[in-house]
Amino acid sequence: MKHFLKNPAVNAIGLSLFTAFYGLIFIVTSGHLEFENLLYYNRATAIHPFWTGWSNFLASGHHAYIAYALIGITVLVVLMLIFRRHHYDEYHTAYLIQCLAVAAILTLAAIAGFYLMILSEPNGIVEKFTLFIVIHWTTVVLADLVYVLVCRWR
């Protein structure tokens, strides 16, 4: 496993594949009436102002802008990884493994919180799951950017 993590291309490929997937989903669903019909809170009353606002944001197709931002940051990270002339050393690999372990723990905690949120009120699953994905993948992309920047200077 450490052998693969030493190669910056592995990081670039993994980040690119997931960002491409989420970006494609966000861009394709933005502005589609079928997606808008799946949203619960944009039809509901203003009992839950946060969810109503988020639902209206999604119904307007603005989540495509989130996709463009994630794709842009991913391109920046991938370019920085491509122009890295050598593999990561043991220090960088250990640091990456620590970052991945923390990310896994935070992801598991977020999944538990998401599950509790759905159990407490199952309405608006599309809005809640989309918010979960946005927060999770934005965190991953920004953490990878920070990792690449830190490893560039050390």
N, C-alpha and C positions, 0 to 999 in steps of 0.2 A: 504494500500500500504506500509506504513512504517513497518508494521508487517512482510511482506515478505522480505523487504530489510534488516531487522535486522539479518536474517539468511544467513550466508556466503554460504550455499549450493545453494541458489537462484542465487547468483552471479556466482558461479561455473558452474551451469547448463546452464545458459544463455550464458555465454562466450564459454563454450564447444560446445554447439549446433551450434552456428554461425561459430565458427572456424572450426568445423568438416565439415560443409557445404562448406565453402569457400575453405578449404584445399582439400576436395574431388574434387571439381570442378577444382581447379588448377592442382592437380596431374593427374586427368583423362585426361584433355585437353592437358597436356604437351606432345609434341611429336606426336600428332595426326595430320594427314594430313588435315582432315576436318577443324580443328581449324586454321591451318596455311593458308588454302584457304580463310578463313573469314577475314584475316588480309589485310588491304589496303596498309599501308605504306611500307611494306617490298617488295612490287612490284613497288612502286612509285620511282620517282627520289629523289635525296637528297635535295629537296627544303626545306623540314622540317627536319633538322638533328635530333632533339630530337625525333620526332615521328618515324622517320625511325629507329633510334637506339632502341627505346622501342619496335617497331614492330619486329625487328630482334631478340631482347631478348626473346619475346614471341614465335616467330616462332622456335627458338632453344629449346624451352621447359624449359627454365630456371625459369619460374614462379613456377615450382615445388619446387625450393629452397626457394622461398618466403613462400610457404605453409608449408614447413618443419620448417622454422624459427617461423612462427606464431603458429604452433602446439607445438613446443618446449616451447615457452614462455607461451602459454596457460596451458600446463602441469605444468610448474613451478607455475603459479598463482593458479591453482586448487589444487595442493599439499599444498601450503601455506594456502589456504582456508580450506582444509580438516583438517589440523593439528591445526587449530584454535579451541580451546576447548570451547569457549562460543560465544554467539550471540554478534553482535555489539551493543553498547550502543546508546543512543540518539545522542551523539556528532558525532559518526561515521556514523550513519544513515543520519543525517543532512548533513554531509560532502559528503556522497555518492549521496544524492539527488542534491546537488549543482553541483557535477561533472557530473551527468546525465543531468542536465539542460544545462550546458555549452556544453556538447557533442551534445545535441539535437540542440542547436543554431548553433554550428559549422557545424553540418551535414546539416542543412537547408541552411546555407550559401554556403556550398560546392555543394549542389544540384543546387542552383541558378547559381553558377559559371559553373558547368558542363553543365547546360542547355544553358547558353550563349555561351559556347565553341562549343556546338553542333549546335546551330543556326548560328554561324559565319562560320563554316565549318563542314558539316555533314559527310564528308568522315572519315573513320577510327573510326567508332563508337565502334568497339570491343576493339581497343587499348585504346581509351579514357575511356570507361566504366571500363575496367580492371584496368587502372591506378587509377581511382576514387575509386574502391573497395579496391585496395591495400593500398592506402593512408588512406582511412577511417578506414578499419579494423585494420591496423597496429597501427593507433592512438588509437583506442579503446583498443586493447590488451595492449599496452604500458601504457596507462593511468590507466587501471585496475591494472597492475603490480605496478605502483607508488602508487596507492591508497592502495593496500594490504600492501606494504612496510611501508607506512606512518602510517597506522592503527596498524601495528604490534608494532611500537615503542611508540605509545601513549596510 
